[in-house]
Amino acid sequence: MKHKVLLSLVLYLLLGAAAWAQTRSVSGRVTGAGDGAGLPGVTVLERGTTNGTSTDANGAFTLTVQDGASLVFSSIGFVSQTVPVTGSTVAVRLQTNETLLNEAVVVGYGSQAKADLTGAITQVAAKDIQNTPVPTFEQALQGKAAGVFVENTGGKLGQAVKVRIRGTSSVSGNNQPLYVVDGIPIISEDQSTSSAATNPIADLNPNDIESISILKDASATAIYGSRGSNGVMLITTKHGRKGKTNFNLGVQYGTSEPTNYRKFLNAKEYVELVSEAAANENERDPSFDYVAYTNVRLRRWSAGNDDYKTGAVDTDWQKEVLQKNPFSQYDLSASGGDDKTRFYISGGYSDQKGILISNRFQKMTSRMNLEHTATDKLTLGVNLSLARTENHRLDNDNSFGTPMQIVALSPITPVIDPRTQLLSGALDLTTGLPNTLYPVYYNPLLSVENASNETTVYRALGNVFAQYQIVKGLSFRTEEGIDFLDQNEEYYSGRLTARNTDFTSNGNAQSNYSQNVRFTTNNFFSYRYTASEQHSLEAIVGMSYEGRSYRANSVSGQQFPSDSYKSIASAGLINAGSSSESASSLLSYFGRANYAFDSKYLVSLSARVDGSSRFGANNRYGFFPAASIGWVVTEEAFLQDQKVLSFLKPRISYGKTGNQGFGDFSARSLYGAGSYGALPTQRPVQIGNPNLKWELTTQVDAGLEFGFINNRISGEVDVYQKKSDQLALNVNLPGTTGFTRQLQNLGKMDNKGVEFALNTQNLVGNFTWSTNFNASYNKNKVVNLNGQVIEGGYINRAVEGQPIGVFYTVEYAGVDPENGDALYYLNTTNADGSLNRSTTPDYNAAQRVVVGNPNPKWTGGVTNTFGFKGIDLGFTFQGVFGNKVFNGAGQYMSASAGNGYDNQTADQLERWQKPGDITDVPQARLFEGNGVANSTRYLSDASYVRLKQVTLGYNLPTAWTTKVGMQRVRLYFTGVNLLTFTDYEGWDPEVNTDYLAGNIGQGNDFYSTPQAKTYTWGINIGF
Amino acid sequence: MKTQWHKIAFGALVLALPLASCDSKLDIEPVTNVSPEKALQTSADVEALLNGGYEQLGGQYLYGGGLQYYADLLGDAGDVQFGGTYLQPKELISKSVLTNNAFVASTWTSAYATINTVNTVLANLDKVSEVQKKRVEGGAKFIRGALYFELVRYYGKAWNDGNPSSNLGVPLVLTPTDVNKSPGEEAKVKRNTVAEGYAQAIKDLTEAEALLPASNGFFATKYAASAMLARVYLQQQEYAKAAVQADKVISSGNYDLVYPYAAEFAALGNTQEDIFAIQLTPQSGINDLNTFYSINSRGEIYLTETFVSQFEPDDDRLNSIDYDYGLSTKFDNIHGNIHLIRLAEMYLIRAEGNLRAGTEVGAAPVDDVNMVRERALLQPYGDVTIDEILLERRLELAFEGFLLHDLKRTEAQVDNLPWNSPKLVLPIPQRETDVNSNLAQNEGYN
């Protein structure tokens, strides 16, 4: 009730003030400085307000503004201009520009001119992401936005992408930002039923995106309350403008290939190393003849013949699964409209075959954005997108069926078994069934033809809205949004995969359906008031309600008549079936007021109250306020007479945001059902916590925005500190209670960082050259975990005083030159408190220590763009520095042939062989695992610099194109991940194995797929 | 102005409507799992809760395998080798269990979760219909008694090691945890003594024996309780009592040995020989004996020549060994029931109990042993010694969870350790001592 009273009061005050405003109508035309043609789509904004419009196809606009107002004209790629309104018409010529200082920036429930912002927001424009040949737009953000760290789990398509805005702020909850499309928060969490997470953001067509506004500090995010701590990505889709209907056709073709191949032993080297390991072991353990045992196996894996002795068969298994594959994308859109109705409609199709065999991601999207001006007071419209994605997925990295595990197979094994003329492993002539002992492991190529794992998603995402101007200056907007995600996962594995599944089930199939629905309603008043040139006030106040529901079911079958039958209907045995259902709701009230005095002194206050069904009964509502101030120094009189400094604005913000990214019913005590001997059972499964509440982050940010020489040099610097408190942790309970843990708000974690962005126009004129540079530093520290150590990954842990996910293991000390033993640093504490750095061959005697951080210290990017007579060239270098990656598969693939018969990486040839050898590869000792236990032996620096993207385009002269009835023709080449510079020893340093990826499990490699290097050619035609 | 205010009022109304109706929408009832109030309303609810207790009892760290193979690994002296990658079984077989051994911790937490379930059953008996009440109460007490017996002999010193009235056993928790509040200081329970643990097990099992019917589907019966009591008394070296309890089961006439030996283990469901079995179906339950012993699963516990050499050459039980892989085939059915208490064991308990106590309850010891030997296609003994009975137990009941406990009560050497070595007592899991400062750790661990 209290909130409602408050709301009425605020409304009353706002409305009372509204009566004084005087307005006038302004019209005009915006042209480009070069050819003088009308510029469509320029944002025209009344300064200090959200009142605005955009120009039509001829560059014309009409807008009603307050007396004494100034208009801000901005369009991406042009220098913004601020023009005071003196008469009823305005004519503006915009200069081209790469600086983005005065563009209109989308903020929560509105937009603001960048010059007036007091929060830390990075806006990325359509041109920075469109036509990038990646499945999802976050991947196109890499290296382009300060403070935003984007990391792919691996090169499999459509998989989850880790996005961290200003570091990790939750230990056990969600750390991904909130994604909002056209005002409606959307489904962004993993939808996969397997441990290889998927990314629902990939359902969006990046070419439909007009801009992405990344909200970073509390001033910007507090309006999203209990979901603001991880930052917010506001995605605005393209809209139509008044004027002639424009068509745009885009076609793009290309090829993907792996960024890197690893060198493994060839047949001769393999036989040599494995035989040496066996011979060494014979000396060490005379009780068994390892050499004879090994020879039997080598012959077996050499398809039962002696080819292994001569190296006659030399298979590079890696090349069987990592391939060059095509990429194609088609887009067609139309946009236009008249005074009453504007529209943007688009259709897109893309088809990417992964670099990994049988991995494929297809996407079909359509969008209709429609806006209708019903009366001069009422505007209504709809933004609607329908999408279908089909992902041919693969097993997670920890499966013998995942293609990359093929590298474990012996190079002496032929791809085709000469005895059967079938794939090795397909048929054992003595049993008539797939082989069980040949090749050394299950051959993942058998899964290519005999297993499938298809995920199909149907996604309807959209909203209808109406905006009504109640009185001048005050309008009410209502938005009703829905996000409907229907997913079907169909999995089948046939008889030939028996060695990877089992020999008794005669085919395994599983079908999972899920339906994920989010309903959102936003209702808010916007108010703006300009008393004179000096005072301007803009405010919003409103409420929103969001309901989310999830339903899923799955059924599994076995015993198929033959591999031709793949659907559950044909299963002789239905061996499992299940369903689940969940829901949550969020009821919120929010408000914001921005006040500017003389366009110099800026103040912003915002707050949100969130009530969530996820919170415990004792803590239903959370309050999230923020305040910020800014000072546009360059508006001061004392800086008017100089030309060097064109813009300078220090700003400071402080606020509180929350995170509620934990389970829907984590606060509740729960009973769950089960089965015993086909009879129903139930039992307590969770003890609730009625005090459970949001995780709370308090953030302070100080920023400085600057522009020199008419903004040819512009940029901003931010320093921030995020202190996250009351983090939800699963706290251990005494097991004697019958429960092992309870979710409690106990943890603390800090992030501190610096962000730096610099945009320069190095050359202007006929030949243009501009540079955008950004760099971010973030330092994470876990402050309080209630004394717990939470482990993840192989050797990751969250421990107090260290960054989240630090690597904690024994430190490898190389090889004893005398005997080839792997050595480890003791790292025990001496009596005097110092560290004992002497070495030991006894792994268990060595103390585990913190040995590295999976979180990068620095990330950043540099983009250079050149233009000359219709030719444009842009290239982006992206860098990640200071993080390490642990190769969990090192103990198998880089084990000096001491841990089974897996093929080895080529560096294992450097093994110790005789006393005096100096190397860090221990003596080969079959089955002894000399040096294979988890240690820093398999940890390496994973800093890298990548030539992330290169685009070379040519716009055909208009004189030519108009002759064939086209407005615009652009031909281009785009390449992604073309070069990678790194010391990382594995395939690719950008890696986080899917099956262990989490808040703590980070920076792990386990037969993970490298990134794709993609080259494409494309054409865009406007007509 | 007036018309404007109308519009404002309309706007305010539009805004206020959803506000007024939303607040209740924050109360969302869980569906897949449900609240405790909804879960426990009727007699059927409490019966389903008891079924949940049986399901938990059959969990992989309890009678779903853990409680059995821990005894065979920790008690091993070369009969088997562990060739797997899991560290936890390696620690058991090498007698160097760490306090953070996750299997040992899971056995503790699973056992107490099960005990909490059956304590909840006992606290809700008022909801149970009269006709079911004895069966439900008996079942709950059978489960609790069996678990306290297992807990106290794994986590406490052996009954015969020093003074059980002062040796620490495990905490005895006999009331359910209140799910409407967060556990506080009262949850930091202390360890009771070994004697108190055995007394509780005997009390629960004796009451269960009186309450349970002779026939109860695949759930615990009166005879299952008797059989479990026979195990408890045998462990306490109360031989006469053990023989009496075993005799109750045998003389009921409800059970027969299954021929041949392998058929008992090949059976998916309960057999005529089973006094109590853990139920597995493709839909529910995990058979961890299958996981570790069987070629059909991980197959990581290899049998050695030392084990095989203890059999007479004609022993039919040798047919339950796969010589190619050196694995036992007793647990090859991944979805087959775990035959937890078999009639053969009762014959051997009655034989040993009678022989040691100098009694002949039911039958002469040699006749009981010969029942088991005949099934194994071996020549009957004319006369039997304690050592022969113990050997017969070892071969007949191999890998069914008896080795360590038999070695302790007979005070035999375990590999190179004395029977009462602290290394043969499991540590109180570190996760427990971390959160409960009242829990003393066992000797030899810190």
Chai-1 contact restraints between the chains, C-beta under 6 A:
chainA,res_idxA,chainB,res_idxB,connection_type,confidence,min_distance_angstrom,max_distance_angstrom,comment,restraint_id
A,K4,B,L19,contact,1.0,0.0,6.0,A-B,restraint_1
A,L15,B,I8,contact,1.0,0.0,6.0,A-B,restraint_2
A,I470,B,K7,contact,1.0,0.0,6.0,A-B,restraint_3
A,I470,B,I8,contact,1.0,0.0,6.0,A-B,restraint_4
A,I470,B,G11,contact,1.0,0.0,6.0,A-B,restraint_5
A,V471,B,Q4,contact,1.0,0.0,6.0,A-B,restraint_6
A,F476,B,G11,contact,1.0,0.0,6.0,A-B,restraint_7
A,N523,B,L15,contact,1.0,0.0,6.0,A-B,restraint_8
A,M543,B,L19,contact,1.0,0.0,6.0,A-B,restraint_9
A,Y545,B,P18,contact,1.0,0.0,6.0,A-B,restraint_10
A,Y545,B,C22,contact,1.0,0.0,6.0,A-B,restraint_11
A,N575,B,P282,contact,1.0,0.0,6.0,A-B,restraint_12
A,S580,B,T32,contact,1.0,0.0,6.0,A-B,restraint_13
A,E581,B,V31,contact,1.0,0.0,6.0,A-B,restraint_14
A,E581,B,T32,contact,1.0,0.0,6.0,A-B,restraint_15
A,A583,B,I28,contact,1.0,0.0,6.0,A-B,restraint_16
A,S585,B,K25,contact,1.0,0.0,6.0,A-B,restraint_17
A,S585,B,L26,contact,1.0,0.0,6.0,A-B,restraint_18
A,L587,B,C22,contact,1.0,0.0,6.0,A-B,restraint_19
A,L587,B,L26,contact,1.0,0.0,6.0,A-B,restraint_20
A,G611,B,L26,contact,1.0,0.0,6.0,A-B,restraint_21
A,S613,B,L26,contact,1.0,0.0,6.0,A-B,restraint_22
A,S613,B,I28,contact,1.0,0.0,6.0,A-B,restraint_23
A,F665,B,P30,contact,1.0,0.0,6.0,A-B,restraint_24
A,S669,B,P36,contact,1.0,0.0,6.0,A-B,restraint_25
A,S669,B,V179,contact,1.0,0.0,6.0,A-B,restraint_26
A,L670,B,N33,contact,1.0,0.0,6.0,A-B,restraint_27
A,Y671,B,V34,contact,1.0,0.0,6.0,A-B,restraint_28
A,Y671,B,P36,contact,1.0,0.0,6.0,A-B,restraint_29
A,Y671,B,A39,contact,1.0,0.0,6.0,A-B,restraint_30
A,G672,B,N33,contact,1.0,0.0,6.0,A-B,restraint_31
A,G674,B,E55,contact,1.0,0.0,6.0,A-B,restraint_32
A,S675,B,Q283,contact,1.0,0.0,6.0,A-B,restraint_33
A,S675,B,S284,contact,1.0,0.0,6.0,A-B,restraint_34
A,Y676,B,N51,contact,1.0,0.0,6.0,A-B,restraint_35
A,Y676,B,Y54,contact,1.0,0.0,6.0,A-B,restraint_36
A,Y676,B,E55,contact,1.0,0.0,6.0,A-B,restraint_37
A,Y676,B,Q279,contact,1.0,0.0,6.0,A-B,restraint_38
A,G677,B,F218,contact,1.0,0.0,6.0,A-B,restraint_39
A,G677,B,Q279,contact,1.0,0.0,6.0,A-B,restraint_40
A,A678,B,T281,contact,1.0,0.0,6.0,A-B,restraint_41
A,L679,B,N51,contact,1.0,0.0,6.0,A-B,restraint_42
A,P680,B,A48,contact,1.0,0.0,6.0,A-B,restraint_43
A,T681,B,A48,contact,1.0,0.0,6.0,A-B,restraint_44
A,T681,B,N51,contact,1.0,0.0,6.0,A-B,restraint_45
A,T681,B,G52,contact,1.0,0.0,6.0,A-B,restraint_46
A,T681,B,E55,contact,1.0,0.0,6.0,A-B,restraint_47
A,Q682,B,A39,contact,1.0,0.0,6.0,A-B,restraint_48
A,Q682,B,A48,contact,1.0,0.0,6.0,A-B,restraint_49
A,Q682,B,L49,contact,1.0,0.0,6.0,A-B,restraint_50
A,Q682,B,G52,contact,1.0,0.0,6.0,A-B,restraint_51
A,R683,B,G52,contact,1.0,0.0,6.0,A-B,restraint_52
A,R683,B,T117,contact,1.0,0.0,6.0,A-B,restraint_53
A,V685,B,N33,contact,1.0,0.0,6.0,A-B,restraint_54
A,I687,B,V179,contact,1.0,0.0,6.0,A-B,restraint_55
A,N732,B,R431,contact,1.0,0.0,6.0,A-B,restraint_56
A,N732,B,V435,contact,1.0,0.0,6.0,A-B,restraint_57
A,L733,B,P183,contact,1.0,0.0,6.0,A-B,restraint_58
A,P734,B,A187,contact,1.0,0.0,6.0,A-B,restraint_59
A,P734,B,V435,contact,1.0,0.0,6.0,A-B,restraint_60
A,P734,B,N436,contact,1.0,0.0,6.0,A-B,restraint_61
A,G735,B,W108,contact,1.0,0.0,6.0,A-B,restraint_62
A,G735,B,T109,contact,1.0,0.0,6.0,A-B,restraint_63
A,G735,B,Y112,contact,1.0,0.0,6.0,A-B,restraint_64
A,G735,B,E432,contact,1.0,0.0,6.0,A-B,restraint_65
A,T736,B,Y112,contact,1.0,0.0,6.0,A-B,restraint_66
A,T736,B,P171,contact,1.0,0.0,6.0,A-B,restraint_67
A,T736,B,V173,contact,1.0,0.0,6.0,A-B,restraint_68
A,T736,B,V189,contact,1.0,0.0,6.0,A-B,restraint_69
A,T737,B,T177,contact,1.0,0.0,6.0,A-B,restraint_70
A,T737,B,P183,contact,1.0,0.0,6.0,A-B,restraint_71
A,T737,B,A187,contact,1.0,0.0,6.0,A-B,restraint_72
A,G738,B,Y112,contact,1.0,0.0,6.0,A-B,restraint_73
A,G738,B,A113,contact,1.0,0.0,6.0,A-B,restraint_74
A,G738,B,N116,contact,1.0,0.0,6.0,A-B,restraint_75
A,G738,B,T177,contact,1.0,0.0,6.0,A-B,restraint_76
A,T740,B,T109,contact,1.0,0.0,6.0,A-B,restraint_77
